[in-house]
Amino acid sequence: REASAGPGRRVDMGVAEGDEVSPFYDPMLGKLIAWGDNREEARLRLLAMLNETCIGGVKTNLAFLRRVLAHPAFADAELDTGFIPRHEAQLLPPPSELPAEFWQLAGDAFVQSEPLRRKHEDFHSLWASTSGWRAGLPTEIDLHLACDGVTQKVRACGVARLQGETLLCSSPRDAEVQPDALQRRLHAIRQDDTLYLEWQGELHAVSQLDPIAEVEASHSHHCGLIAPMNGSIVRVLVDAGQQVEAGTALVVLEAMKMEHSIRAPHAGVVKALYCSEGEMVGEGAMLVELEEA
C-alpha cells in the first residue's frame, strides 16, 4: 500500500503487486520523497509517508527508517557518521517474541476478514456468516495460527474491530478516559489465506493452520502414518508387503463416535503394520509404515 501523493510528497515505486522481481537488480523497491519550507516540515511529512506505506511478503527497512526519523537526535540534526552506532539500541532493537496481544489481535482480524459462506439467496442468514454468533453467549472461535515460524492457539473473541484494512483496538487504563482516547489503529491486510498484520512498524504474515492436516502432512515426511487422535482401530485393510495406490484406505480409526480413514498419501508398499483391529491407540501412535514406490 503506497503512501498517498500530495503537496511536498512524492512516491517513486518501481514494482506493483503481481510483478516478478529477479535477483539481478538493486534491492530498492521504491523511494519516498518529501520536502517542505524547512527541515522539520519535510521530516514530519516523510515520517507520515512511512507510516502510510505497507509492504508484506518481503523484508524491508521501513521500521528502521521510521525509528531514524522519529529519533530526537535526528530531529535536532545531531548527525554524523556515528549516528547509527551511537543510537543502535533504539534504532536496531533485537528481535523479540510476538506477545499475546499480537496473537489476540491476529485472531480477531482473521475471523472478521473471513468471506461469507453464501450457499443460498438469503445473504443475511446467520448460517452464511463467519462471525461465530451464538444466542445468549459471547462469540468465541478457536484458531491455530502461524507467524514467523511460531504457532499459537488463539481464542478470537472480538476485542478488536476490523474496518476495511484498519484494525481498531482500545485498551483504556482509566475508567474516566473514553475508549477512543486510547484507541490504536493498525494495518490489517487480508490477501487470500494470509493476513498481514502490523506490529511495531512491521507487517507480519499470519496464516491459519489445520492441526489434522498438519499431522497428515507429517505422515509422508516420516514415511509413516500416525493416529491423528486417540481412538480404537476398527479395521485394518492392508497387509505388510501389499502395494497400494495414492488415496487407498489403509486403516479405519474410530474416535469421537466417528470413523476416520487413514489413507496412503502416495503410491507405495506397506512396509510394516503397527496396529491390530480392536486395539486402542493414542494420538501420534505409528499405525502404518509406507515405503514410497
C-alpha positions as CSV (number, residue, x, y, z in Angstrom):
1,R,0.0,0.0,0.0
2,E,1.7,3.2,-1.2
3,A,1.6,6.5,0.6
4,S,-0.7,9.0,-0.9
5,A,0.7,11.8,-3.0
6,G,0.2,15.4,-2.1
7,P,1.9,18.8,-1.5
8,G,5.5,18.1,-0.6
9,R,5.1,14.4,-1.1
10,R,6.3,12.1,-3.9
11,V,6.3,8.3,-4.3
12,D,8.6,6.6,-6.9
13,M,7.6,3.0,-6.7
14,G,9.3,0.5,-9.0
15,V,7.1,-2.5,-8.5
16,A,3.5,-3.3,-8.0
17,E,1.5,-6.4,-6.8
18,G,2.0,-9.3,-9.2
19,D,5.3,-8.2,-10.6
20,E,8.1,-10.7,-10.7
21,V,11.5,-9.4,-9.4
22,S,14.7,-11.2,-10.4
23,P,17.8,-11.2,-8.1
24,F,19.8,-9.2,-10.7
25,Y,18.7,-5.8,-9.8
26,D,19.2,-3.2,-7.0
27,P,17.1,-4.3,-3.9
28,M,15.4,-0.9,-3.7
29,L,11.6,-1.4,-4.2
30,G,10.7,2.3,-4.1
31,K,11.6,5.7,-2.9
32,L,9.7,8.2,-0.8
33,I,10.5,11.8,-1.2
34,A,9.3,14.7,0.9
35,W,10.1,18.4,1.0
36,G,8.8,21.5,2.9
37,D,9.5,25.1,3.8
38,N,12.0,23.8,6.4
39,R,13.7,20.6,7.5
40,E,11.2,19.8,10.3
41,E,8.2,20.1,7.9
42,A,10.0,17.8,5.5
43,R,10.9,15.3,8.3
44,L,7.3,15.1,9.5
45,R,5.9,14.7,6.0
46,L,8.4,11.9,5.3
47,L,7.6,10.2,8.6
48,A,3.8,10.3,7.8
49,M,4.5,8.8,4.4
50,L,6.5,5.9,6.0
51,N,3.6,5.3,8.4
52,E,1.2,5.0,5.4
53,T,3.4,2.6,3.5
54,C,2.7,-1.2,3.9
55,I,4.8,-3.9,2.2
56,G,4.2,-7.5,3.1
57,G,5.9,-10.7,2.0
58,V,9.5,-9.4,1.8
59,K,11.8,-7.9,4.4
60,T,12.1,-4.1,4.2
61,N,13.8,-1.3,6.2
62,L,10.5,0.6,6.8
63,A,10.6,0.2,10.6
64,F,14.2,1.2,10.8
65,L,13.6,4.3,8.7
66,R,10.7,5.3,11.0
67,R,12.8,4.9,14.1
68,V,15.5,7.1,12.5
69,L,13.2,9.9,11.5
70,A,11.4,9.8,14.8
71,H,14.6,9.8,17.0
72,P,15.0,13.1,18.9
73,A,18.7,13.3,17.9
74,F,17.7,13.1,14.2
75,A,15.0,15.7,14.7
76,D,17.6,18.0,16.3
77,A,20.0,17.4,13.3
78,E,22.6,15.9,15.6
79,L,24.1,13.9,12.8
80,D,27.5,12.4,11.9
81,T,28.8,9.1,10.7
82,G,28.5,7.6,14.2
83,F,24.8,8.3,14.5
84,I,23.6,4.7,14.0
85,P,26.2,3.0,16.2
86,R,25.6,5.6,18.9
87,H,21.8,5.0,19.0
88,E,21.9,1.4,18.0
89,A,19.8,0.2,20.9
90,Q,16.9,2.4,19.8
91,L,17.4,2.1,16.0
92,L,18.1,-1.6,15.8
93,P,16.5,-3.3,18.8
94,P,16.9,-7.1,19.0
95,P,14.0,-9.2,17.7
96,S,11.6,-10.3,20.4
97,E,8.8,-12.8,20.7
98,L,5.4,-11.8,19.5
99,P,3.3,-11.1,22.6
100,A,-0.1,-12.5,23.5
101,E,-1.7,-9.2,22.4
102,F,-0.4,-9.6,18.9
103,W,-1.9,-13.2,18.6
104,Q,-5.2,-12.0,20.1
105,L,-5.5,-9.1,17.5
106,A,-4.4,-11.5,14.7
107,G,-7.2,-13.9,15.7
108,D,-9.8,-11.2,15.7
109,A,-8.7,-9.8,12.4
110,F,-8.5,-13.3,10.8
111,V,-12.1,-14.2,11.8
112,Q,-13.5,-10.8,10.8
113,S,-11.8,-10.9,7.4
114,E,-13.2,-14.3,6.5
115,P,-15.5,-14.2,3.4
116,L,-19.2,-15.1,3.9
117,R,-20.2,-18.7,3.0
118,R,-23.3,-18.0,1.0
119,K,-24.9,-21.1,-0.3
120,H,-28.5,-19.7,-0.8
121,E,-30.2,-16.5,-1.7
122,D,-30.6,-15.3,1.9
123,F,-27.4,-13.2,2.1
124,H,-28.3,-12.1,5.7
125,S,-28.6,-15.6,7.1
126,L,-26.6,-16.3,10.2
127,W,-25.6,-19.6,8.6
128,A,-23.7,-17.8,5.9
129,S,-21.8,-15.6,8.5
130,T,-18.4,-16.5,9.8
131,S,-18.7,-14.3,12.9
132,G,-19.3,-17.2,15.3
133,W,-22.6,-15.8,16.5
134,R,-24.3,-17.7,19.4
135,A,-27.6,-17.0,21.1
136,G,-27.0,-15.7,24.7
137,L,-23.3,-16.4,24.7
138,P,-20.3,-14.3,23.6
139,T,-18.6,-15.0,20.4
140,E,-15.6,-17.4,20.8
141,I,-13.7,-19.0,17.9
142,D,-10.6,-21.1,18.4
143,L,-7.9,-20.8,15.7
144,H,-4.5,-22.3,15.2
145,L,-2.3,-19.5,13.7
146,A,1.3,-19.4,12.5
147,C,3.6,-16.4,12.1
148,D,7.4,-16.2,11.7
149,G,7.8,-19.9,12.3
150,V,5.8,-19.8,15.5
151,T,2.4,-21.5,16.0
152,Q,-0.2,-20.4,18.6
153,K,-3.7,-21.4,19.5
154,V,-5.9,-18.3,19.8
155,R,-9.4,-17.8,21.0
156,A,-10.9,-14.9,19.0
157,C,-13.5,-13.0,21.0
158,G,-13.8,-9.7,19.2
159,V,-11.7,-7.4,21.4
160,A,-10.7,-5.6,18.2
161,R,-12.8,-4.5,15.2
162,L,-11.7,-4.6,11.6
163,Q,-12.9,-1.7,9.5
164,G,-11.7,-2.1,5.9
165,E,-7.9,-2.6,6.3
166,T,-7.7,-0.9,9.7
167,L,-7.8,-2.8,12.9
168,L,-9.2,-0.7,15.8
169,C,-8.2,-1.8,19.3
170,S,-9.0,0.0,22.5
171,S,-7.4,-0.6,25.9
172,P,-8.4,2.1,28.3
173,R,-6.5,2.0,31.6
174,D,-8.7,4.6,33.4
175,A,-12.5,4.3,33.6
176,E,-12.8,8.1,33.3
177,V,-11.0,8.0,30.0
178,Q,-13.1,7.5,26.8
179,P,-12.0,4.3,24.9
180,D,-11.5,6.3,21.7
181,A,-8.8,8.4,23.5
182,L,-6.6,5.3,23.8
183,Q,-7.6,3.6,20.6
184,R,-4.9,2.3,18.3
185,R,-5.1,1.8,14.6
186,L,-3.1,-1.0,13.0
187,H,-2.9,-2.1,9.3
188,A,-4.5,-5.5,8.8
189,I,-4.5,-6.6,5.1
190,R,-6.0,-9.9,4.1
191,Q,-4.7,-11.5,0.9
192,D,-6.3,-14.8,0.1
193,D,-5.4,-17.1,3.1
194,T,-2.8,-14.8,4.5
195,L,-3.3,-11.9,6.9
196,Y,-0.7,-9.2,7.1
197,L,-0.9,-7.5,10.5
198,E,1.1,-4.5,11.5
199,W,3.1,-4.8,14.8
200,Q,5.8,-2.4,15.9
201,G,6.0,-0.9,12.5
202,E,6.3,-4.1,10.5
203,L,3.8,-6.3,8.7
204,H,3.8,-9.9,9.9
205,A,2.3,-12.6,7.7
206,V,-0.2,-14.7,9.7
207,S,-1.7,-17.9,8.3
208,Q,-4.2,-20.4,9.8
209,L,-3.2,-24.0,10.4
210,D,-5.4,-27.1,10.3
211,P,-3.9,-29.3,13.1
212,I,-5.3,-32.5,11.5
213,A,-3.9,-31.6,8.1
214,E,-0.5,-30.8,9.7
215,V,-0.4,-34.3,11.3
216,E,-1.4,-35.9,7.9
217,A,1.3,-33.8,6.2
218,S,3.9,-35.2,8.6
219,H,3.0,-38.8,7.7
220,S,4.6,-38.7,4.4
221,H,7.6,-36.8,5.8
222,H,8.3,-39.6,8.2
223,C,7.4,-42.4,5.7
224,G,4.7,-43.4,8.1
225,L,1.1,-42.8,9.1
226,I,0.2,-42.0,12.7
227,A,-3.1,-41.7,14.6
228,P,-4.4,-38.1,14.3
229,M,-6.2,-38.6,17.7
230,N,-7.0,-41.1,20.4
231,G,-9.3,-43.9,19.3
232,S,-9.6,-47.6,18.5
233,I,-8.7,-49.5,15.4
234,V,-11.9,-51.0,13.9
235,R,-10.4,-52.2,10.6
236,V,-7.0,-52.9,9.1
237,L,-7.5,-53.0,5.3
238,V,-4.0,-54.0,4.1
239,D,-1.2,-56.5,4.8
240,A,2.5,-56.0,5.1
241,G,4.1,-56.2,1.7
242,Q,1.0,-55.1,-0.1
243,Q,1.3,-52.5,-2.9
244,V,-1.2,-49.6,-2.7
245,E,-2.1,-46.6,-4.7
246,A,-2.4,-43.0,-3.5
247,G,-5.6,-42.5,-1.6
248,T,-6.0,-46.2,-0.7
249,A,-7.7,-46.6,2.7
250,L,-5.2,-48.5,5.0
251,V,-6.7,-48.3,8.5
252,V,-10.0,-47.2,9.9
253,L,-9.8,-45.4,13.3
254,E,-12.9,-44.8,15.4
255,A,-12.8,-41.7,17.6
256,M,-15.5,-39.3,18.9
257,K,-18.2,-41.7,17.6
258,M,-16.9,-41.2,14.0
259,E,-14.8,-43.4,11.7
260,H,-11.6,-41.8,10.2
261,S,-9.9,-43.5,7.3
262,I,-6.1,-43.3,7.3
263,R,-5.2,-43.2,3.6
264,A,-2.0,-43.6,1.6
265,P,-0.6,-40.1,0.7
266,H,1.2,-41.6,-2.2
267,A,1.6,-44.9,-4.1
268,G,3.9,-47.4,-2.4
269,V,4.4,-50.7,-0.5
270,V,3.2,-51.3,3.1
271,K,6.5,-51.9,4.8
272,A,5.0,-52.7,8.3
273,L,1.9,-52.6,10.4
274,Y,2.0,-51.4,14.0
275,C,-1.7,-51.8,14.9
276,S,-4.4,-54.5,15.0
277,E,-8.2,-54.5,15.0
278,G,-9.7,-53.7,18.4
279,E,-6.5,-52.0,19.7
280,M,-6.7,-48.7,21.5
281,V,-4.1,-46.2,20.2
282,G,-3.1,-42.7,21.3
283,E,-2.7,-39.6,19.3
284,G,0.6,-39.7,17.4
285,A,1.0,-43.5,17.6
286,M,2.5,-45.1,14.5
287,L,0.0,-47.2,12.6
288,V,1.5,-48.0,9.2
289,E,4.9,-47.6,7.6
290,L,4.6,-46.9,3.9
291,E,7.6,-47.1,1.6
292,E,7.2,-44.9,-1.4
293,A,7.2,-46.6,-4.8
